[in-house]
Amino acid sequence: MSKQDDSDSQPTPFDPAYTQLFSYPKMVRDLLVNFVKQPWVNDIDWDSLHTLSPKFVT
């Protein structure tokens, strides 16, 4: 498995919407808790979430 080179990736028209959506920790928590029915969601430390600053969403 090779690491994808960022220079080969292109931003999509959806990047601004995803960036805005995932900028709010409470929104991310609500999405995961209500839509991802997996046990690991219960193990997330919600207070440790923080925003990253990616060039674009892959």
C-alpha positions, 0 to 999 in steps of 0.5 A: 500500500502506498501513500497517496501524493497530495499533488495528485489529488484535486479539490472537489466542489464539495470541499467547502461544505465538508470543511464547514460541516466538520468544523463544529465538534458538536455536529460531528458528535451528533452525526456519529452518535445518530448515524454510525451504529458501531460500538467504537462510537461509544469510546470516543473522547468528545472533549479531545476533538479539535479542528485540523486545517487540511488543504482539502478533503480527500 
